[in-house]
Amino acid sequence: MDSNGAWLSRDRLYVTATPRPIRFDEFGLNADGRFQMRLRSEAGTFQIQSSSNLLYWEPVTNVVSATGDITVSDSNTIRTHRFYRAQLITD
């Protein structure tokens, strides 16, 4: 900026785009009695993993989301509690 407050050609504006964080919401049981949740993130391929103790994780399924929003279901609902996470495989 010059002394009059006008922008000069050497001044630049930098914009940084941050990716949408991976998160789950809309938890519940579907009509078949399977646990389901909604994955919200950027578009990409994700591996959904589950754990009963937060130490050891096992794959549940891989999903491809063109828009970043996809419903994921888990047919293994025998355990009393499970934790879930999603890892981006490709974008």
C-alpha positions in Angstrom: 0.0 0.0 0.0 1.2 3.5 -0.7 0.9 6.4 1.7 -2.6 7.2 0.4 -3.8 3.6 1.2 -4.0 2.5 -2.4 -2.9 -1.0 -3.4 0.3 -1.3 -5.4 0.9 -3.9 -8.0 3.6 -5.6 -5.8 1.0 -6.3 -3.1 -0.4 -9.8 -3.2 -3.3 -11.7 -1.7 -2.6 -15.3 -0.7 -5.5 -17.7 -0.3 -5.0 -21.1 1.2 -7.7 -23.8 0.7 -7.9 -26.2 3.5 -9.4 -29.6 2.9 -12.8 -30.5 4.5 -12.0 -32.6 7.6 -13.1 -36.3 7.6 -16.0 -36.8 10.1 -18.9 -39.1 10.8 -22.5 -38.0 11.7 -26.1 -39.3 11.4 -25.5 -42.5 13.3 -28.2 -45.1 13.6 -29.6 -48.5 12.5 -30.9 -48.9 9.0 -34.0 -50.9 8.0 -32.0 -54.1 8.0 -30.8 -53.6 11.6 -27.2 -52.7 10.5 -25.4 -49.8 12.0 -24.9 -47.0 9.6 -23.3 -43.5 9.6 -22.7 -40.7 7.2 -19.1 -39.9 6.1 -18.5 -36.3 5.2 -15.3 -35.1 3.7 -13.7 -34.2 0.3 -14.3 -36.6 -2.6 -12.1 -39.6 -2.6 -11.7 -43.3 -1.7 -11.7 -44.1 2.0 -11.0 -47.2 4.1 -13.4 -47.5 7.0 -11.9 -49.1 10.0 -13.2 -50.3 13.3 -11.7 -51.1 16.7 -13.0 -52.3 20.1 -10.2 -50.7 22.1 -8.7 -47.8 20.0 -5.4 -49.7 19.7 -6.0 -52.4 17.1 -7.9 -51.4 13.9 -9.4 -53.7 11.3 -10.8 -52.8 7.9 -14.6 -52.8 7.6 -14.9 -51.7 4.0 -13.6 -49.3 1.3 -15.9 -46.7 -0.1 -15.7 -44.3 -3.0 -17.4 -40.9 -2.7 -17.6 -38.6 -5.7 -19.1 -35.7 -3.6 -17.6 -36.3 -0.2 -20.8 -37.4 1.5 -21.7 -41.1 1.6 -23.6 -43.4 3.9 -21.5 -46.3 5.3 -23.0 -49.4 6.9 -21.4 -52.1 9.1 -23.0 -55.5 9.0 -20.9 -56.8 11.9 -23.0 -55.4 14.9 -22.3 -58.4 17.2 -19.9 -56.4 19.4 -21.3 -54.3 22.3 -19.3 -51.3 21.2 -17.1 -50.3 18.3 -15.1 -47.2 17.4 -14.8 -46.1 13.8 -12.4 -44.1 11.7 -11.9 -43.3 8.0 -8.6 -43.0 6.2 -8.3 -41.3 2.8 -6.7 -43.8 0.4 -6.9 -41.7 -2.8 -8.3 -38.3 -3.7 
